[in-house]
Amino acid sequence: MNDPSNPEPIPTQKSVAVEPPPSQSTKANEPPPSFVKLAMRNMVKKGGKSLFHFTLTSAGLLAVLVGLAYLTR
Protein backbone atom coordinates (compact mmCIF):
# COMPACT_ATOMS: atom_id res chain seq x y z
CA MET A 1 0.00 0.00 0.00
CA ASN A 2 0.95 3.64 -0.35
CA ASP A 3 2.44 5.06 2.82
CA PRO A 4 2.14 8.90 2.85
CA SER A 5 5.18 9.24 5.12
CA ASN A 6 7.40 7.38 2.63
CA PRO A 7 6.50 8.55 -0.90
CA GLU A 8 8.17 6.96 -3.89
CA PRO A 9 10.45 9.25 -5.89
CA ILE A 10 8.92 10.69 -9.03
CA PRO A 11 10.94 9.83 -12.14
CA THR A 12 12.30 12.86 -13.95
CA GLN A 13 12.78 13.32 -17.64
CA LYS A 14 16.17 14.24 -19.03
CA SER A 15 16.12 16.93 -21.67
CA VAL A 16 17.95 15.93 -24.82
CA ALA A 17 18.92 18.46 -27.46
CA VAL A 18 17.69 17.27 -30.84
CA GLU A 19 18.80 19.02 -34.00
CA PRO A 20 16.11 19.56 -36.64
CA PRO A 21 16.57 17.76 -39.95
CA PRO A 22 18.35 19.82 -42.63
CA SER A 23 15.12 20.42 -44.54
CA GLN A 24 13.55 22.15 -41.54
CA SER A 25 16.59 24.27 -40.66
CA THR A 26 16.54 25.95 -44.09
CA LYS A 27 12.86 26.80 -43.71
CA ALA A 28 13.36 28.47 -40.32
CA ASN A 29 12.97 31.97 -41.79
CA GLU A 30 9.72 31.19 -43.64
CA PRO A 31 6.40 31.80 -41.87
CA PRO A 32 4.17 28.75 -41.35
CA PRO A 33 1.77 28.11 -44.25
CA SER A 34 -1.68 29.66 -43.94
CA PHE A 35 -4.76 27.59 -43.21
CA VAL A 36 -6.06 28.26 -46.73
CA LYS A 37 -2.84 26.94 -48.26
CA LEU A 38 -2.97 23.83 -46.05
CA ALA A 39 -6.64 23.26 -46.93
CA MET A 40 -5.92 23.58 -50.65
CA ARG A 41 -2.97 21.18 -50.38
CA ASN A 42 -5.16 18.71 -48.49
CA MET A 43 -7.94 18.99 -51.11
CA VAL A 44 -5.51 18.30 -53.93
CA LYS A 45 -4.09 15.32 -52.06
CA LYS A 46 -7.51 13.83 -51.21
CA GLY A 47 -8.94 14.47 -54.68
CA GLY A 48 -12.39 12.93 -55.25
CA LYS A 49 -13.32 12.73 -51.58
CA SER A 50 -13.04 16.49 -51.16
CA LEU A 51 -15.10 17.14 -54.29
CA PHE A 52 -17.77 14.72 -53.07
CA HIS A 53 -17.96 16.44 -49.67
CA PHE A 54 -18.06 19.89 -51.29
CA THR A 55 -20.90 18.78 -53.60
CA LEU A 56 -22.79 17.20 -50.71
CA THR A 57 -22.42 20.36 -48.60
CA SER A 58 -23.52 22.59 -51.47
CA ALA A 59 -26.59 20.44 -52.17
CA GLY A 60 -27.49 20.38 -48.48
CA LEU A 61 -27.18 24.14 -48.15
CA LEU A 62 -29.24 24.68 -51.28
CA ALA A 63 -31.92 22.29 -49.96
CA VAL A 64 -32.06 24.17 -46.64
CA LEU A 65 -32.39 27.54 -48.39
CA VAL A 66 -35.10 26.28 -50.79
CA GLY A 67 -36.92 24.63 -47.86
CA LEU A 68 -36.84 27.84 -45.83
CA ALA A 69 -38.02 29.86 -48.83
CA TYR A 70 -40.92 27.44 -49.33
CA LEU A 71 -41.92 27.51 -45.65
CA THR A 72 -41.80 31.30 -45.36
CA ARG A 73 -43.56 32.22 -48.63
C-alpha positions, 0 to 999 in steps of 0.5 A: 500500500501507499504510505504517505510518510514514505512517498516513492520518488517521481521519475524525472525526464532528461532533456535531450537536445535534438537538432532539426533535420536539414530540410527544416533548418533551411525553412526556419525563416519562412512563416508557417503556411496559412490555413487556406494553403494547407486546406488547398494542399489537403484537397488536392491530395484527397482528390475525389473525396473532397469534391464529393464532400463539397458537392454534398455540402452545397446540395445540403445548403441549397436544400435548406435555403429552398426549404426555408423559402418554401416555408416562409412564402 
